[in-house]
Amino acid sequence: QVRLVESGGGLVQPGGSLRLSCAASGFTFSTYDMRWYRQAPGKEREFLARISDTGDSTNYAGSVRGRFTISRDNDKNTVYLQMNILNSGDTAVYYCKVDVLDNDAWGQGTQVTVTS
């Protein structure tokens, strides 16, 4: 079955950086677009970034464009989210997602906390 496992979250100071990873299995990773989302306490889940199956095309939410970069390694079945210039508003649980045959699959999430 489809499985997504996020990692790389943690505590970081304002202005710092983190790189999240999402390891995928159970489907042909190289043929699917991948997405990152986040959910802050008391807020709805928010789309952050999308990358095409080949990695040639990316899209970003306005709130993270220019600070976050999505990438993928199809040989490792892994999608990444490089996050720079983090601020307190980036504190959230971060999730990767794939839509396989019209079924959304989510990972368990990884917590990112930005605090001084």
TORKOL-4160 file (C-alpha; in steps of 0.2 Angstrom, whole numbers, padded with zeros to 4 digits, m for minus):
116
<pt num="1" X="0000" Y="0000" Z="0000"/>
<pt num="2" X="0005" Y="0018" Z="m0002"/>
<pt num="3" X="0016" Y="0024" Z="0012"/>
<pt num="4" X="0024" Y="0041" Z="0015"/>
<pt num="5" X="0036" Y="0045" Z="0030"/>
<pt num="6" X="0041" Y="0062" Z="0034"/>
<pt num="7" X="0057" Y="0067" Z="0044"/>
<pt num="8" X="0068" Y="0081" Z="0047"/>
<pt num="9" X="0057" Y="0092" Z="0058"/>
<pt num="10" X="0063" Y="0100" Z="0074"/>
<pt num="11" X="0066" Y="0116" Z="0084"/>
<pt num="12" X="0074" Y="0130" Z="0075"/>
<pt num="13" X="0078" Y="0148" Z="0078"/>
<pt num="14" X="0070" Y="0162" Z="0068"/>
<pt num="15" X="0080" Y="0165" Z="0052"/>
<pt num="16" X="0086" Y="0147" Z="0052"/>
<pt num="17" X="0084" Y="0133" Z="0040"/>
<pt num="18" X="0077" Y="0115" Z="0040"/>
<pt num="19" X="0076" Y="0102" Z="0026"/>
<pt num="20" X="0062" Y="0090" Z="0027"/>
<pt num="21" X="0061" Y="0073" Z="0018"/>
<pt num="22" X="0047" Y="0062" Z="0013"/>
<pt num="23" X="0051" Y="0044" Z="0009"/>
<pt num="24" X="0038" Y="0036" Z="m0002"/>
<pt num="25" X="0034" Y="0017" Z="m0005"/>
<pt num="26" X="0020" Y="0007" Z="m0012"/>
<pt num="27" X="0018" Y="0016" Z="m0029"/>
<pt num="28" X="0028" Y="0021" Z="m0044"/>
<pt num="29" X="0035" Y="0037" Z="m0036"/>
<pt num="30" X="0043" Y="0043" Z="m0052"/>
<pt num="31" X="0026" Y="0045" Z="m0061"/>
<pt num="32" X="0017" Y="0055" Z="m0048"/>
<pt num="33" X="0017" Y="0073" Z="m0043"/>
<pt num="34" X="0020" Y="0076" Z="m0025"/>
<pt num="35" X="0015" Y="0090" Z="m0013"/>
<pt num="36" X="0019" Y="0097" Z="0004"/>
<pt num="37" X="0006" Y="0104" Z="0016"/>
<pt num="38" X="0007" Y="0110" Z="0034"/>
<pt num="39" X="m0006" Y="0113" Z="0048"/>
<pt num="40" X="m0003" Y="0125" Z="0062"/>
<pt num="41" X="m0013" Y="0123" Z="0079"/>
<pt num="42" X="m0031" Y="0129" Z="0076"/>
<pt num="43" X="m0029" Y="0132" Z="0058"/>
<pt num="44" X="m0034" Y="0122" Z="0042"/>
<pt num="45" X="m0021" Y="0112" Z="0033"/>
<pt num="46" X="m0012" Y="0123" Z="0020"/>
<pt num="47" X="m0005" Y="0119" Z="0003"/>
<pt num="48" X="0014" Y="0124" Z="0002"/>
<pt num="49" X="0022" Y="0117" Z="m0014"/>
<pt num="50" X="0020" Y="0104" Z="m0028"/>
<pt num="51" X="0032" Y="0096" Z="m0039"/>
<pt num="52" X="0029" Y="0087" Z="m0055"/>
<pt num="53" X="0033" Y="0069" Z="m0058"/>
<pt num="54" X="0049" Y="0073" Z="m0067"/>
<pt num="55" X="0054" Y="0087" Z="m0056"/>
<pt num="56" X="0053" Y="0099" Z="m0070"/>
<pt num="57" X="0039" Y="0109" Z="m0064"/>
<pt num="58" X="0035" Y="0117" Z="m0047"/>
<pt num="59" X="0022" Y="0128" Z="m0039"/>
<pt num="60" X="0022" Y="0137" Z="m0022"/>
<pt num="61" X="0010" Y="0145" Z="m0010"/>
<pt num="62" X="0013" Y="0164" Z="m0009"/>
<pt num="63" X="0017" Y="0162" Z="0009"/>
<pt num="64" X="0032" Y="0152" Z="0006"/>
<pt num="65" X="0038" Y="0157" Z="m0012"/>
<pt num="66" X="0056" Y="0162" Z="m0012"/>
<pt num="67" X="0059" Y="0154" Z="0005"/>
<pt num="68" X="0055" Y="0136" Z="0002"/>
<pt num="69" X="0061" Y="0125" Z="m0011"/>
<pt num="70" X="0053" Y="0108" Z="m0016"/>
<pt num="71" X="0064" Y="0095" Z="m0025"/>
<pt num="72" X="0064" Y="0076" Z="m0027"/>
<pt num="73" X="0075" Y="0062" Z="m0030"/>
<pt num="74" X="0066" Y="0048" Z="m0040"/>
<pt num="75" X="0081" Y="0036" Z="m0038"/>
<pt num="76" X="0078" Y="0037" Z="m0019"/>
<pt num="77" X="0059" Y="0039" Z="m0020"/>
<pt num="78" X="0060" Y="0054" Z="m0009"/>
<pt num="79" X="0053" Y="0072" Z="m0010"/>
<pt num="80" X="0061" Y="0086" Z="0000"/>
<pt num="81" X="0056" Y="0103" Z="0006"/>
<pt num="82" X="0071" Y="0115" Z="0010"/>
<pt num="83" X="0065" Y="0129" Z="0021"/>
<pt num="84" X="0074" Y="0145" Z="0024"/>
<pt num="85" X="0072" Y="0161" Z="0033"/>
<pt num="86" X="0060" Y="0152" Z="0045"/>
<pt num="87" X="0049" Y="0163" Z="0057"/>
<pt num="88" X="0036" Y="0159" Z="0070"/>
<pt num="89" X="0022" Y="0158" Z="0057"/>
<pt num="90" X="0030" Y="0143" Z="0050"/>
<pt num="91" X="0027" Y="0133" Z="0066"/>
<pt num="92" X="0016" Y="0118" Z="0061"/>
<pt num="93" X="0015" Y="0100" Z="0057"/>
<pt num="94" X="0022" Y="0097" Z="0039"/>
<pt num="95" X="0015" Y="0083" Z="0028"/>
<pt num="96" X="0018" Y="0076" Z="0011"/>
<pt num="97" X="0004" Y="0070" Z="0000"/>
<pt num="98" X="0001" Y="0060" Z="m0016"/>
<pt num="99" X="m0014" Y="0057" Z="m0026"/>
<pt num="100" X="m0014" Y="0039" Z="m0032"/>
<pt num="101" X="m0029" Y="0034" Z="m0042"/>
<pt num="102" X="m0040" Y="0048" Z="m0035"/>
<pt num="103" X="m0035" Y="0043" Z="m0017"/>
<pt num="104" X="m0026" Y="0055" Z="m0007"/>
<pt num="105" X="m0012" Y="0048" Z="0004"/>
<pt num="106" X="m0004" Y="0057" Z="0018"/>
<pt num="107" X="0011" Y="0054" Z="0029"/>
<pt num="108" X="0010" Y="0055" Z="0048"/>
<pt num="109" X="0018" Y="0073" Z="0048"/>
<pt num="110" X="0034" Y="0080" Z="0056"/>
<pt num="111" X="0033" Y="0094" Z="0068"/>
<pt num="112" X="0043" Y="0110" Z="0065"/>
<pt num="113" X="0044" Y="0123" Z="0079"/>
<pt num="114" X="0052" Y="0140" Z="0076"/>
<pt num="115" X="0056" Y="0148" Z="0092"/>
<pt num="116" X="0070" Y="0159" Z="0100"/>
